């Protein structure tokens, strides 16, 4: 037999699960776990079994549950159980489940009443359950027995608190009816974790075992010691019934008969018993499901809205419609052109924050990589001087020249200009690579139509290659133009003043260089900031160390961190140059060095400082930044090494002066050409290649696509796209269906409001002095028609004559839960609703006579004389 209330919820939950499964998601209802808390032999396991509808837990006297049992109920078409500690075995006989629980408990705790906080995990698969977690906890005890430790009480309480502290757990505080309720440890623990009483339900067991003449009517009516959610009485099977194999169905029938036949409970029989407890708990599950629905609904609605736009074009989709294909082709080609232009020109849409791409990379080639390649184009000083010497001698022929020949200067300059072709053509190749990479990135949106993507890439790439030839021709033409006429009348040329003597030329060159450097950058203008590692700090000071570097037009400074508050050093850029350093054997960083050309220490006792970066690309970028600041790479060291051998060319001092003059003039003029080429190269590439490619994509690409293949073949969908469209439509309809199901559940279920707060301060006051005497008068309330049982020294209630029939409505008056001189009137109708707040002392002023006209006269004079003398002993 299953739990009928739970079985009614199963179809609702299954509908939700199916709806979410259809959209490939899981429905996280996270139903609350139900923990059963109480003293030893209070009937916790029986309450749990009744909720599941199966007989499978160990039973007996004393402490039986000695390890927490975490019972996971899982909805399934077949019924079986399995343990976490022996997953491979499936139990279909629940008697074997009980035996396995007992054996596993003894394996960890022994057979002499020992306990353990290690839980036993049991899963029960059944078509009669919801996906719930039930927890059977050891009973609260105070005196250790057997192998139990001395602090057994605190260990069990800590164990229980771990499970009931979770906000989504429902607490069944189980107390036997033949025990003083005010001393209930279960209610005290529940109060600690649930002070508002929203999760706690009181369960009174063993009502059938109360002493004759006593009952728990005032407790069950929530009058005496009230709880926010009240109390539910149950009658479990006795040990004799269990040993006699009395099944749960028969036990429930006997329980129903008990409540209907008992005079004290029959007026509330519909609110008592295991079925009502199941109904109450199932209503809590229903409330939880309904509370979860708004979150689930908003989640589904947001997904539905995100699909609306894409699904709109698929609702009336016909794959072979030529109109749709034409429209899609036009839209995709147009979008491709827009994306390409945005990547080249830059846009705020979809900015890549991880790396440079498109136009940013091309800009880096123009202004960092290409200038660095020009400067890196070093002259072999020894060979250059030899070439100048030979040129002068050959021009003079058999004569000994008196003056420096112009033709030698022009011949050397033209030879140096030709060397510019290699870095210029390399720059064009780098830009082409970036353009082709950008095209491929933009065509990724055409992946739905593989043939269209392939043709678009082929056509645009072919066009770029065509423009490559024209661009390179134009650049070679520019270099040829520079060769065709040597303009010695240029304002930046050091020979402009017709200075032909070496000393004047050298002085003029230095002055001109100084002026150019001053024009090049604004003083203190920050050129670059970033982290660099100084690689050659002495090992005594910690070896290499990372600093925050700031490069300006005049100095290089480094700081402790990027806040730039603690400056470590500032190095002027005068007479500094850069040289490459080989990467260390154990190092994975790329290194370059800065040194002083006048052989001075750069930093403290270091002739050079080695700066390390994580990648070669970072090194090149820093070198380009140093170039902007006027710090150039080191020239070929042959200049210094072979300085002593320069006289081997000729011992003629006059020839040496002429060589030096032309050498300075060549340096000056080549610098002018470099400056011109640096300016013209980006303009030429932009005009002949990039701008032309953008115009081609916007105006001619579509025509080329139509001429390359027919429209139907271009717009053939990929299998992935067809699958994606089907999945999207299926997801869209599944989301709508799930929302409809949620709407149905919202209308077909009803939430019960949370009961109003009650005065449960009695739970807090029990720690000081427990109102124990209040419990016993409750048990002294006798049912109508039964002679009163005289218990203890209280003489009052037994002396009241109790008539049978209508007059039987007078029973023993309930005792208020707070001390104070007051009387509580009994209700004339035993089946009417109980008073709202019977325990408040200010409800009836003490001065009012206890009898009122609506009450029966015989009872009025007897109440003050019977109840009031007894109060000091009850509240003592």
Long-range contacts (C-beta under 8 A, 24 or more apart in sequence): 1-53, 1-247, 1-248, 1-249, 2-53, 2-126, 2-128, 2-129, 3-51, 3-52, 3-53, 3-128, 3-129, 3-278, 3-282, 4-275, 4-278, 5-275, 5-278, 5-279, 5-281, 5-282, 5-283, 6-128, 6-129, 6-130, 6-278, 6-282, 6-285, 7-128, 8-282, 9-130, 9-282, 9-285, 9-286, 9-289, 10-75, 10-127, 10-128, 10-129, 10-130, 12-289, 12-745, 12-748, 12-749, 13-75, 13-130, 13-131, 13-289, 14-75, 15-741, 15-744, 15-745, 16-289, 16-296, 16-738, 16-741, 16-742, 16-745, 19-734, 19-737, 19-738, 19-741, 19-742, 20-738, 22-730, 22-734, 22-737, 22-738, 23-303, 23-731, 23-734, 23-735, 23-738, 24-731, 27-296, 29-131, 29-288, 29-289, 29-292, 30-168, 30-292, 31-130, 31-131, 31-132, 31-133, 31-285, 31-288, 31-289, 32-132, 32-168, 32-169, 32-170, 32-284, 32-285, 32-288, 33-132, 33-133, 33-134, 33-135, 33-163, 33-166, 33-168, 33-169, 33-170, 34-132, 34-133, 34-134, 34-135, 34-169, 34-170, 34-172, 34-281, 35-134, 35-135, 35-137, 35-160, 35-163, 35-164, 35-169, 35-170, 35-171, 35-172, 36-134, 36-135, 36-136, 36-137, 36-172, 36-174, 37-137, 37-140, 37-160, 37-164, 37-171, 37-172, 37-173, 37-174, 37-186, 37-189, 37-190, 38-139, 38-140, 38-173, 38-174, 38-175, 38-185, 38-186, 38-203, 39-139, 39-140, 39-141, 39-174, 39-175, 39-176, 39-179, 39-184, 39-185, 39-186, 40-139, 40-140, 40-141, 41-139, 41-176, 42-139, 42-174, 42-175, 42-176, 42-179, 42-186, 42-205, 42-206, 43-174, 43-176, 43-205, 43-206, 43-234, 43-236, 44-136, 44-137, 44-139, 44-172, 44-174, 45-136, 46-205, 46-236, 46-237, 47-172, 47-174, 47-203, 47-205, 47-234, 47-236, 47-274, 47-277, 48-134, 48-136, 49-248, 50-234, 50-236, 50-248, 50-251, 50-252, 50-274, 50-277, 50-278, 51-134, 51-274, 51-277, 51-278, 51-281, 52-124, 52-129, 52-134, 53-128, 53-248, 54-94, 54-124, 54-126, 54-248, 55-94, 55-242, 55-247, 55-248, 56-81, 56-94, 56-95, 56-97, 56-98, 56-101, 56-124, 57-98, 57-101, 57-136, 58-98, 58-101, 58-102, 58-105, 59-239, 59-242, 60-239, 61-239, 62-113, 62-145, 63-113, 63-115, 63-138, 63-139, 63-141, 63-145, 65-136, 65-137, 65-138, 65-139, 66-105, 66-109, 66-113, 66-114, 66-115, 66-116, 66-138, 67-104, 67-105, 67-108, 67-109, 67-115, 67-116, 67-117, 67-118, 67-119, 67-120, 67-138, 68-117, 68-119, 68-120, 68-135, 68-136, 68-137, 68-138, 68-159, 68-163, 69-101, 69-119, 69-120, 69-122, 69-135, 69-136, 70-119, 70-120, 70-121, 70-122, 70-133, 70-134, 70-135, 71-122, 71-123, 71-124, 71-133, 71-134, 71-135, 71-136, 72-121, 72-122, 72-123, 72-124, 72-131, 72-132, 72-133, 73-123, 73-124, 73-126, 73-129, 73-130, 73-131, 73-132, 73-133, 73-134, 74-123, 74-124, 74-125, 74-126, 74-129, 74-131, 75-125, 75-126, 75-127, 75-129, 75-130, 75-131, 76-125, 76-126, 76-127, 77-127, 78-125, 78-127, 79-124, 79-125, 79-126, 79-127, 79-128, 80-124, 80-125, 81-122, 81-123, 81-124, 81-125, 82-122, 82-123, 82-125, 83-120, 83-121, 83-122, 83-123, 84-120, 84-121, 84-122, 84-123, 85-120, 85-121, 97-122, 109-147, 110-147, 112-146, 112-147, 113-145, 113-146, 113-147, 113-148, 114-146, 114-147, 114-148, 115-148, 115-152, 115-155, 115-156, 117-155, 117-158, 117-159, 117-162, 130-285, 132-285, 135-163, 135-169, 137-163, 140-185, 140-186, 140-189, 157-185, 157-189, 160-189, 161-189, 161-192, 161-193, 164-189, 164-190, 164-193, 164-194, 165-193, 167-199, 168-288, 169-199, 170-199, 170-201, 170-281, 170-284, 171-199, 171-200, 171-201, 172-201, 172-203, 173-200, 173-201, 173-202, 173-203, 174-203, 174-205, 175-202, 175-203, 175-204, 175-205, 176-204, 176-205, 176-206, 176-209, 177-204, 177-205, 177-206, 177-207, 177-209, 177-210, 177-216, 177-219, 177-233, 178-206, 178-209, 178-210, 178-211, 178-779, 179-775, 180-770, 180-772, 180-775, 180-776, 181-219, 181-224, 181-225, 181-775, 181-778, 182-225, 182-762, 182-766, 182-770, 182-771, 182-772, 182-774, 182-775, 183-766, 183-770, 183-772, 183-775, 187-227, 187-763, 188-763, 188-766, 188-767, 191-760, 191-763, 191-764, 196-228, 196-757, 197-227, 197-228, 197-229, 197-757, 197-758, 197-760, 198-228, 198-229, 198-754, 200-227, 200-228, 200-229, 201-227, 201-229, 201-230, 201-231, 201-232, 201-277, 201-280, 201-281, 202-227, 202-229, 202-230, 202-231, 202-232, 203-231, 203-232, 203-233, 203-234, 203-277, 204-231, 204-232, 204-233, 204-234, 205-233, 205-234, 205-235, 205-236, 206-235, 206-236, 207-233, 207-234, 207-235, 207-258, 207-262, 207-265, 208-235, 208-258, 210-779, 211-779, 211-789, 211-791, 212-789, 213-780, 213-782, 213-786, 213-787, 213-788, 213-789, 213-791, 214-778, 214-779, 214-780, 214-781, 214-782, 214-789, 214-791, 215-262, 215-264, 215-265, 215-778, 215-779, 215-781, 215-782, 215-783, 216-264, 216-778, 216-779, 217-264, 217-265, 217-778, 217-781, 217-811, 218-778, 218-781, 218-814, 219-778, 220-265, 220-268, 220-272, 221-268, 221-834, 222-758, 222-834, 223-814, 223-834, 223-835, 223-838, 223-839, 224-774, 224-778, 224-814, 224-815, 224-817, 224-839, 225-760, 225-762, 225-774, 225-817, 226-758, 226-759, 226-760, 226-817, 226-839, 227-758, 227-760, 228-754, 228-755, 228-756, 228-757, 228-758, 228-760, 229-280, 229-755, 230-755, 232-271, 232-272, 232-273, 232-276, 232-277, 232-280, 233-259, 233-265, 233-272, 233-273, 234-272, 234-273, 234-274, 234-277, 235-259, 235-273, 262-783, 263-783, 263-784, 263-785, 263-786, 264-781, 264-783, 267-830, 267-831, 283-752, 286-749, 286-750, 286-751, 287-751, 287-752, 289-745, 289-749, 290-745, 290-746, 290-749, 290-751, 291-751, 293-742, 293-745, 293-746, 296-742, 297-739, 297-742, 300-735, 300-738, 300-739, 300-742, 301-739, 303-731, 303-735, 304-732, 304-735, 304-736, 304-739, 307-728, 307-731, 307-732, 307-735, 310-728, 311-728, 311-729, 311-732, 314-725, 314-728, 314-729, 315-729, 317-725, 319-717, 319-722, 322-711, 322-712, 325-711, 325-712, 325-715, 326-711, 328-449, 328-715, 329-452, 329-702, 329-705, 329-711, 329-714, 329-715, 330-702, 332-445, 332-446, 332-449, 332-452, 333-456, 333-701, 333-702, 333-705, 335-445, 336-442, 336-443, 336-445, 336-446, 336-456, 336-697, 336-701, 337-694, 337-697, 337-698, 337-701, 339-442, 339-445, 340-438, 340-439, 340-442, 340-693, 340-694, 340-697, 341-694, 343-438, 343-441, 343-442, 344-438, 344-690, 344-694, 357-438, 357-441, 358-434, 358-438, 358-441, 361-434, 362-431, 362-434, 362-435, 362-690, 364-621, 365-427, 365-430, 365-431, 365-434, 366-427, 366-681, 366-682, 366-685, 367-624, 367-682, 368-620, 368-621, 368-624, 368-625, 369-427, 369-430, 369-620, 369-624, 370-423, 370-427, 370-678, 370-681, 371-624, 371-627, 371-678, 372-620, 372-623, 372-624, 372-627, 373-423, 373-426, 373-427, 374-420, 374-423, 374-674, 374-677, 374-678, 375-627, 375-632, 375-633, 375-674, 376-633, 377-419, 377-420, 377-422, 377-423, 378-633, 378-635, 378-636, 379-416, 379-635, 379-636, 380-636, 380-638, 381-635, 381-636, 381-638, 381-639, 381-642, 382-638, 382-639, 382-642, 382-645, 382-646, 384-412, 384-663, 384-666, 385-646, 385-649, 385-659, 385-663, 386-649, 387-412, 387-415, 388-412, 388-659, 388-662, 388-663, 388-666, 389-649, 389-650, 389-655, 389-659, 391-662, 392-655, 392-658, 392-659, 392-662, 393-655, 401-658, 403-500, 404-500, 404-658, 404-661, 404-662, 405-658, 406-488, 408-658, 408-662, 409-486, 409-488, 409-662, 409-665, 409-666, 409-669, 410-486, 412-662, 412-666, 413-486, 413-666, 413-669, 413-670, 414-483, 414-486, 416-666, 416-670, 417-479, 417-482, 417-483, 417-670, 417-673, 418-479, 418-483, 420-479, 420-482, 420-673, 420-674, 420-677, 421-475, 421-476, 421-479, 424-475, 424-479, 424-677, 424-681, 425-472, 425-475, 427-681, 427-685, 428-468, 428-471, 428-472, 428-475, 428-685, 428-689, 431-685, 431-689, 431-690, 432-464, 432-465, 432-468, 432-689, 435-464, 435-689, 435-690, 435-693, 436-461, 436-464, 439-464, 447-718, 447-720, 447-721, 448-717, 448-718, 448-720, 448-721, 448-724, 449-714, 449-715, 449-716, 449-717, 449-718, 449-721, 450-716, 450-718, 451-709, 451-713, 451-714, 451-715, 451-716, 452-705, 452-714, 452-715, 455-705, 455-708, 455-709, 455-714, 456-701, 456-705, 459-701, 459-704, 459-705, 459-708, 460-693, 460-696, 460-697, 460-701, 463-693, 463-696, 464-689, 464-693, 467-688, 467-689, 467-692, 467-693, 468-689, 470-688, 471-684, 471-685, 471-688, 471-689, 474-684, 474-688, 475-681, 475-684, 478-677, 478-680, 478-684, 479-677, 482-673, 482-676, 482-677, 486-669, 488-669, 490-669, 490-672, 492-516, 492-668, 492-671, 492-672, 492-675, 493-665, 493-668, 493-669, 493-672, 494-664, 494-665, 494-668, 495-665, 495-668, 500-661, 501-657, 501-661, 502-657, 502-660, 502-661, 502-664, 505-660, 505-661, 505-664, 505-665, 506-660, 506-664, 509-664, 509-667, 509-668, 512-668, 517-630, 520-553, 520-628, 520-630, 521-553, 521-554, 521-628, 521-629, 521-630, 522-553, 523-552, 523-553, 523-554, 524-552, 524-553, 524-554, 525-552, 525-553, 526-550, 526-551, 526-552, 527-551, 527-552, 527-553, 527-625, 527-628, 527-629, 528-622, 528-625, 529-562, 530-622, 531-562, 532-558, 532-611, 532-612, 532-613, 532-622, 533-589, 533-611, 533-612, 533-613, 534-558, 534-609, 534-610, 534-611, 534-612, 535-584, 535-587, 535-589, 535-591, 535-610, 535-611, 535-612, 536-606, 536-608, 536-609, 536-610, 544-612, 549-611, 551-625, 551-626, 551-629, 552-629, 553-629, 553-630, 554-629, 556-594, 556-629, 569-603, 571-602, 571-603, 573-629, 573-630, 573-631, 575-600, 576-602, 576-631, 577-631, 577-632, 577-633, 577-634, 578-623, 578-626, 578-631, 578-632, 578-633, 578-634, 579-608, 579-633, 579-634, 581-610, 587-612, 589-613, 589-614, 590-614, 590-615, 590-616, 590-618, 590-619, 591-619, 592-619, 592-622, 592-623, 594-626, 594-631, 595-634, 758-837, 759-817, 759-837, 759-839, 759-840, 762-817, 771-817, 771-874, 771-875, 773-873, 773-874, 773-875, 773-876, 774-815, 774-817, 774-874, 774-875, 777-812, 777-815, 777-874, 778-814, 778-815, 780-812, 781-811, 781-812, 781-814, 782-811, 782-812, 783-811, 784-808, 784-809, 784-811, 784-830, 788-812, 793-873, 794-870, 794-873, 795-866, 796-862, 796-865, 796-866, 796-867, 796-869, 796-870, 797-866, 799-862, 799-866, 800-859, 800-862, 800-866, 801-858, 807-856, 810-856, 810-859, 813-863, 813-867, 814-838, 815-874, 816-841, 819-871, 819-875, 821-846, 821-868, 821-871, 822-846, 823-850, 823-863, 823-864, 823-867, 823-868, 825-850, 825-852, 825-855, 826-859, 828-854, 828-855, 828-856
